[in-house]
């Protein structure tokens, strides 16, 4: 949920995607949900990550459709290199390399799954900014059990919704959610979808770690990998 992500990043200095350099801020704050990633996992820990060093090629197609559904508000929307070298390269190296799809097919699969969840996402977007949303109403949007995750800094504020899928990409029940990093299970009957906006001065002042990346640069975003 981008307002909560940007609030944590801009105000608390916490990057829940673990994909940006220290000091990076959101330049704008869409009041809506966005993809975080697609993570190949085992049924129980340890979970695979950073399986090989294989950065996205400079030729990787950063389409407008991809940027609209998998947003990175620390980047200017027109800056494809920032998207590729930032969030996308991080998610591919940390998670995408731990499965068999090519990078192009991996990101296409993300878009397919996102389309399957479009109705639930639209409901959440329509309720953005509301302080009291029933947790059961959110859970009822999905055909299987989800993990509704809140922010550790504001434990009643929604940060992410986790859905679970089998190897054939059929939705399945998620296991009980556990706290990790900046995420904690939302345990109250009602949750908040924070409203957070930037004033004009702060928006103009934002800079990003990849604003100056030139076309055709080979990037390697290994944030979160112990190499």
C-alpha positions in Angstrom: 0.0 0.0 0.0 1.9 3.0 -1.3 0.9 5.7 1.2 2.1 3.5 4.0 5.3 2.6 2.1 6.1 6.2 1.4 5.3 7.4 4.9 7.7 4.8 6.3 10.3 5.7 3.7 10.1 9.5 3.9 9.3 9.9 7.6 10.9 6.9 9.3 13.6 6.1 6.8 12.4 2.5 6.5 12.3 0.9 3.1 10.0 -2.0 3.3 11.1 -3.2 -0.2 14.8 -3.2 0.8 15.6 -2.1 -2.7 16.7 1.6 -2.4 19.8 3.3 -1.2 19.7 5.0 2.1 18.2 8.5 1.9 16.0 7.7 -1.1 12.5 9.2 -0.8 9.2 9.0 -2.6 8.8 11.8 -5.1 5.0 11.4 -5.2 2.5 9.2 -3.4 -0.2 7.4 -5.3 -3.2 6.6 -3.0 -3.4 3.0 -4.0 -2.0 -0.5 -3.9 0.9 -1.6 -6.0 2.8 -4.9 -6.5 5.8 -5.5 -4.2 7.0 -8.8 -5.7 6.5 -12.5 -6.5 8.5 -14.6 -4.2 9.2 -18.3 -4.7 9.1 -19.9 -1.2 9.3 -23.2 0.4 6.4 -24.5 2.6 8.5 -23.5 5.6 11.8 -21.6 6.3 14.4 -21.3 5.1 13.1 -19.4 2.1 15.3 -19.1 -1.1 16.6 -15.8 -2.1 19.5 -14.3 -4.1 20.0 -17.6 -6.0 22.4 -16.2 -8.6 23.9 -12.9 -9.7 21.9 -12.3 -12.9 21.0 -8.6 -13.3 18.3 -7.5 -15.7 19.7 -6.7 -19.1 19.7 -3.1 -20.4 17.3 -4.3 -23.1 14.7 -5.4 -20.5 11.3 -3.9 -21.5 10.1 -1.5 -18.9 6.6 -1.0 -20.3 4.2 1.7 -19.1 1.7 -1.1 -18.2 4.3 -2.7 -15.9 5.1 0.7 -14.3 1.4 1.4 -13.7 0.8 -1.9 -11.8 4.3 -2.3 -10.2 5.1 1.2 -9.2 8.2 2.8 -7.7 7.2 6.3 -6.5 10.9 7.0 -5.8 11.4 7.2 -9.6 10.1 9.7 -12.1 7.4 7.8 -14.1 9.3 8.4 -17.3 12.6 7.2 -16.1 12.7 3.6 -17.3 16.3 3.1 -16.2 15.5 4.0 -12.6 12.7 1.4 -12.6 14.9 -1.2 -14.1 18.0 -0.6 -11.9 16.0 0.0 -8.7 13.0 -2.0 -7.6 12.8 -4.4 -10.6 16.5 -5.4 -10.6 16.3 -6.0 -6.9 13.2 -8.1 -7.1 14.6 -10.1 -10.0 18.0 -10.8 -8.4 16.6 -11.5 -4.9 13.5 -13.6 -5.9 13.2 -14.1 -9.6 16.5 -15.9 -9.9 15.1 -18.6 -7.6 12.7 -20.0 -10.1 12.8 -21.2 -13.7 11.1 -18.5 -15.7 13.1 -16.0 -17.8 13.1 -12.4 -16.5 10.6 -11.5 -19.3 8.2 -14.3 -18.4 8.6 -13.8 -14.7 7.5 -10.2 -14.9 4.7 -11.2 -17.3 3.5 -13.7 -14.7 3.4 -10.9 -12.1 1.1 -8.9 -14.4 -1.1 -12.0 -15.0 -1.5 -12.6 -11.2 -2.1 -8.9 -10.6 -4.9 -8.9 -13.2 -6.5 -11.8 -11.3 -6.6 -9.7 -8.2 -7.9 -6.6 -9.8 -11.3 -6.5 -8.1 -9.8 -6.8 -4.7 -7.2 -4.2 -5.5 -9.9 -1.8 -6.8 -11.9 -2.2 -3.5 -8.8 -1.3 -1.5 -8.0 1.7 -3.7 -11.5 3.0 -3.3 -11.1 2.9 0.5 -7.6 4.5 0.5 -7.4 7.1 3.3 -10.1 5.5 5.5 -9.2 5.1 9.2 -11.5 2.2 10.0 -11.9 -0.6 7.4 -13.1 -4.0 8.6 -10.4 -6.6 8.4 -13.0 -9.3 7.5 -14.2 -7.2 4.6 -10.7 -7.2 3.1 -10.2 -10.9 3.7 -13.5 -11.6 2.0 -12.3 -10.1 -1.2 -10.0 -13.1 -1.8 -11.1 -16.7 -2.5 -8.4 -18.1 -0.3 -6.8 -17.1 3.0 -4.4 -14.1 2.8 -1.9 -12.5 5.0 -2.9 -9.0 5.9 0.3 -7.2 7.0 0.5 -4.0 8.9 3.5 -1.7 9.6 5.6 -2.4 12.7 5.8 1.4 13.3 2.0 1.7 13.1 0.6 -1.7 13.9 -2.9 -1.0 12.7 -1.9 0.5 9.4 -2.0 -1.8 6.3 1.3 -2.1 4.5 0.9 -5.2 2.4 -1.5 -7.9 1.4 0.1 -11.3 0.8 -1.5 -13.9 -1.4 -0.2 -17.4 -1.9 0.0 -19.6 -5.1 1.1 -23.1 -6.0 3.7 -23.9 -8.6 0.9 -24.0 -11.3 -0.1 -20.4 -10.2 -3.4 -21.5 -8.6 -4.3 -19.5 -5.5 -4.0 -21.4 -2.3 -4.5 -20.6 1.4 -1.6 -18.8 3.0 -0.1 -20.0 6.3 -0.5 -18.0 9.4 1.3 -14.7 9.1 4.5 -14.0 11.1 6.1 -10.7 11.8 9.3 -10.0 9.9 11.3 -6.9 9.1 8.9 -3.9 8.8 5.8 -6.1 8.7 3.6 -7.5 11.4 0.2 -9.3 11.1 -2.8 -7.0 11.3 -4.6 -8.3 14.4 -7.3 -5.7 15.1 -10.9 -6.0 13.8 -10.5 -2.7 11.9 -7.4 -1.4 10.1 -6.3 1.9 8.6 -5.5 2.7 5.0 -3.4 5.7 5.7 -3.7 8.9 3.7 -0.3 10.4 3.1 0.6 13.2 0.6 3.6 15.3 -0.1 3.5 19.1 -0.1 4.9 20.7 -3.3 8.2 21.8 -1.7 9.1 18.4 -0.4 8.0 16.7 -3.7 10.3 18.9 -5.7 13.2 18.3 -3.3 13.2 14.5 -3.7 16.2 12.8 -5.3 16.7 9.1 -6.1 19.8 6.9 -6.1 19.3 6.2 -9.8 18.2 9.5 -11.3 21.5 9.9 -13.1 21.7 6.4 -14.6 22.4 6.5 -18.3 20.7 4.4 -20.9 22.1 0.8 -21.4 23.8 0.8 -18.0 24.3 -2.7 -16.6 22.9 -2.5 -13.1 23.2 -4.9 -10.2 20.9 -4.2 -7.3 21.9 -6.8 -4.7 20.3 -5.1 -1.7 19.2 -7.7 0.8 21.7 -10.3 -0.6 24.6 -11.4 1.6 27.3 -11.5 -1.1 
